[in-house]
Amino acid sequence: MNKILEKEHFSEKVVRLVVEAPSIARSRRAGHFVIVRSGDHGERIPLTIADADTDRGTITLVVQAIGESTSKICALEPGEYLTDVVGPLGQATHISKVGTVVCCGGGVGVAPLLPIIKAMKAAGNRVVTVLAARTRELVILEEQVAEYSDEIIIMTDDGSYGKQGLVTDGVEEVINREKVDMVVTIGPAVMMKFVALLTKKYDVPTMCSLNTIMVDGTGMCGACRVTVDGKTRFVCIDGPEFDAHKVDFDEMMMRLRSYN
Ligand code: FES
C-alpha cells in the first residue's frame, strides 16, 4: 500500500499525485515508469515517474482520468492509499550532452517529459521545450518545465494561449532557425507519429516514449508489443523510449484502437 501525500488538479481530468514510495524514489532515473493499481481487482496502469524526492521518499505521478481505473486513481485523496506501486520499470533515458535538444510534449505527455527535460539540462544541453495542448486549460506543468528549459514555446489548437498551431509547427519553427541536434517527443501516438515524420524530413535524431497498454510490465503478456525497425519489441522492458523514426506508429495506433 502506498500512501498519497499530496494531490493537485491540473485540469478537470488530470491530477498530480505525490505518493510515498521510498525505494522507488531512491532508484528511479529519468524515463522509468511504475505500474499502479487501485483496488485488488483494479487494472494495472503504467505511469511515468514525473519526479521524485529522495529525502521525503516520494514519487510524483500525473494521471489522466480516461476509464474506470484511472478515474478511481484520480478520485483518491491525500491520506488514502494506492493498492500497489511496482517499479521502477523500463529502461532509463540515455542522457548525454548533444547540443540543442527540443523536447516536445502534448497533453499529459508533458509529465513524463519533465524528468527528461531536467536531465538533458543537467547534462549541459540547450533545451527548447514545445508544450502543446488543445486549449489553455489543458497546458500542464508550464512553470516546472520553464525552470529547466532555456526557452519554452506553447502551442494551442485554438490559439487561446501561446501560439495557435500544432506541436509540429513549434518544432519546425525551432529547426528552421537554429541547429537542432535531437528531438524528444512524448504525447498521443498520432502526435509522435507526425513529429517523427517532420524530423525525419530534416534528419534530426528523435526519441519518443511510447504509452501502450501494459499488463504485467515484465515482458511476458505481450500487451505492450510494438514494431520497431521491423522487429517486435516490448515497451515495458525494451522501452518505453525508442528511435521515433523506426517505430511503426500506424500499427501501434491500430493495436490501441483494438483495445478500446
Ligand atoms: Fe506485458 Fe509488456 S506489459 S509484455
Boltz pocket constraint, residues with backbone or C-beta under 6 A from the ligand:
constraints:
  - pocket:
      binder: B
      contacts: [[A, 213], [A, 214], [A, 215], [A, 216], [A, 217], [A, 218], [A, 219], [A, 220], [A, 221], [A, 222], [A, 223], [A, 224], [A, 225], [A, 234], [A, 235], [A, 236], [A, 237]]
      max_distance: 6.0
